[in-house]
Amino acid sequence: MFCTPGRVLYHLEQTKSFKTDNLQCIVFEEADRTLDMGFQESVHKIIKILSDKVALSHVHKILVSAHFNSKVSSLLE
């Protein structure tokens, strides 16, 4: 599934049929721009919700970003 952080967060919080059981990979595309556009809180909520539902240590995190700064690196924690 490909979508904005807001849409993913909506489904994680509101859609009971939204399954994460087989989650294998999370891709943060254009991470620097996503955070610059104000989605930092949403992205961190997504990570928190997913870490409560699945073992994120077993999920591949792929970060694609033109610039790597402290805000972007916080997505990997």
C-alpha positions as CSV (number, residue, x, y, z in Angstrom):
1,M,0.0,0.0,0.0
2,F,1.3,3.5,-0.8
3,C,-0.3,6.5,0.8
4,T,0.3,9.7,2.8
5,P,1.1,9.5,6.5
6,G,-2.3,11.0,7.3
7,R,-4.1,8.2,5.4
8,V,-2.0,5.5,7.0
9,L,-2.6,7.0,10.4
10,Y,-6.4,7.2,9.7
11,H,-6.6,3.5,8.8
12,L,-4.4,2.4,11.8
13,E,-6.7,4.3,14.1
14,Q,-10.1,4.0,12.5
15,T,-10.3,1.0,10.1
16,K,-10.8,-2.2,12.1
17,S,-10.2,-4.4,9.0
18,F,-6.8,-2.7,8.4
19,K,-4.4,-5.6,9.1
20,T,-0.7,-5.3,9.9
21,D,-0.1,-9.0,10.7
22,N,2.0,-9.6,7.6
23,L,3.9,-6.3,7.6
24,Q,7.4,-6.8,6.3
25,C,8.6,-3.4,5.2
26,I,8.0,0.3,5.9
27,V,9.2,2.8,3.3
28,F,9.6,6.4,4.1
29,E,9.7,8.0,0.6
30,E,10.9,11.6,0.4
31,A,11.3,11.6,4.2
32,D,12.8,15.0,4.4
33,R,10.0,16.6,2.4
34,T,7.4,14.7,4.4
35,L,8.7,16.1,7.6
36,D,9.1,19.6,6.2
37,M,5.5,19.5,5.2
38,G,4.4,19.0,8.8
39,F,3.9,15.2,9.0
40,Q,6.4,14.6,11.7
41,E,3.8,14.0,14.4
42,S,1.8,11.7,12.2
43,V,4.9,9.6,11.2
44,H,5.9,9.2,14.8
45,K,2.3,8.2,15.7
46,I,2.4,5.6,12.9
47,I,5.7,4.2,14.2
48,K,4.3,4.1,17.8
49,I,1.1,2.3,16.8
50,L,2.9,-0.2,14.6
51,S,5.5,-0.9,17.3
52,D,2.5,-1.8,19.6
53,K,1.0,-4.1,17.0
54,V,4.0,-5.8,15.5
55,A,7.6,-6.4,16.3
56,L,9.2,-3.6,14.4
57,S,12.6,-5.2,14.9
58,H,11.5,-7.7,12.3
59,V,10.2,-5.1,9.9
60,H,12.6,-3.6,7.3
61,K,12.6,0.2,7.4
62,I,13.6,1.8,4.2
63,L,14.4,5.5,4.3
64,V,14.6,7.5,1.0
65,S,15.6,11.1,1.5
66,A,17.5,13.8,-0.5
67,H,18.8,15.2,2.8
68,F,19.7,13.5,6.0
69,N,19.2,15.5,9.2
70,S,18.2,14.9,12.8
71,K,14.5,15.0,12.0
72,V,15.0,12.3,9.3
73,S,17.3,10.2,11.4
74,S,14.6,10.2,14.2
75,L,12.5,8.0,12.0
76,L,14.9,5.2,12.4
77,E,14.8,5.1,16.2
